[in-house]
């Protein structure tokens, strides 16, 4: 059987952990709903780069298509002069 001090201690501890869980959930929800880059602008490793509206993704798409045009049919790079 608990005495009053243990009960209040457990109640306070449970309240603190509950608030921490609630706060963490709110932060994660905000992060998931936010518009922006979640990969620190590493567009090469992101699967969303084809549909991303950020300017960095546009630059990445241009560079990628430019690199694809310089490849030959056997996969080797053409020599640029």
Phi and psi in degrees as a GROMACS rama.xvg file:
@    title "Ramachandran Plot"
@    xaxis  label "Phi"
@    yaxis  label "Psi"
@TYPE xy
-88.1375  147.955  UNK-2
-93.1597  177.968  UNK-3
-62.8489  -40.0253  UNK-4
-63.4204  -44.6355  UNK-5
-65.6067  -39.5343  UNK-6
-62.2715  -47.4273  UNK-7
-66.1229  -36.8736  UNK-8
-63.2732  -45.6332  UNK-9
-65.7185  -37.1628  UNK-10
-65.0195  -44.1045  UNK-11
-65.4809  -42.5658  UNK-12
-62.4504  -43.63  UNK-13
-64.2472  -38.2565  UNK-14
-64.9823  -40.9646  UNK-15
-65.0363  -45.8568  UNK-16
-64.3535  -37.1553  UNK-17
-63.8742  -43.551  UNK-18
-65.5908  -37.7844  UNK-19
-63.9176  -41.6823  UNK-20
-65.0079  -42.0299  UNK-21
-63.8153  -45.7705  UNK-22
-62.0019  -43.0495  UNK-23
-62.3854  -40.9052  UNK-24
-62.7857  -41.0474  UNK-25
-64.7939  -43.6713  UNK-26
-62.5957  -44.3616  UNK-27
-64.7421  -40.6223  UNK-28
-62.8748  -44.0467  UNK-29
-62.1617  -41.1937  UNK-30
-65.325  -39.7171  UNK-31
-68.976  -32.0247  UNK-32
-88.0054  -10.7836  UNK-33
-73.3491  143.314  UNK-34
-88.1199  125.761  UNK-35
156.314  -179.848  UNK-36
-87.595  132.127  UNK-37
-104.513  0.740067  UNK-38
-118.068  23.3188  UNK-39
55.3967  40.7991  UNK-40
59.6699  31.3416  UNK-41
-94.0003  77.1838  UNK-42
-65.025  -25.8984  UNK-43
-65.7594  -27.6581  UNK-44
-99.9438  6.57585  UNK-45
-103.765  132.499  UNK-46
-78.9228  -8.80742  UNK-47
-97.9323  6.20902  UNK-48
-64.8737  -24.0383  UNK-49
-72.1969  -24.6885  UNK-50
-115.392  4.54727  UNK-51
-75.0622  142.905  UNK-52
-99.8808  -0.690966  UNK-53
-71.4516  146.948  UNK-54
-60.9461  -33.0834  UNK-55
-63.3807  -37.7546  UNK-56
-67.7863  -36.6393  UNK-57
-62.4079  -41.7951  UNK-58
-64.1723  -41.1407  UNK-59
-62.5952  -42.9178  UNK-60
-62.8544  -41.1964  UNK-61
-63.7505  -43.2007  UNK-62
-65.7246  -38.8527  UNK-63
-66.6585  -43.1582  UNK-64
-69.2509  -33.2212  UNK-65
-65.7694  -38.5461  UNK-66
-69.2933  -35.7732  UNK-67
-67.5237  -33.0224  UNK-68
-71.8865  -23.9847  UNK-69
-86.132  -5.15871  UNK-70
-82.6104  145.331  UNK-71
-85.8758  176.953  UNK-72
-68.1687  -26.0531  UNK-73
-88.881  5.01406  UNK-74
96.1632  -6.07213  UNK-75
-84.4184  153.687  UNK-76
-76.4305  140.454  UNK-77
-74.7304  152.164  UNK-78
-79.5515  126.671  UNK-79
-91.2485  136.675  UNK-80
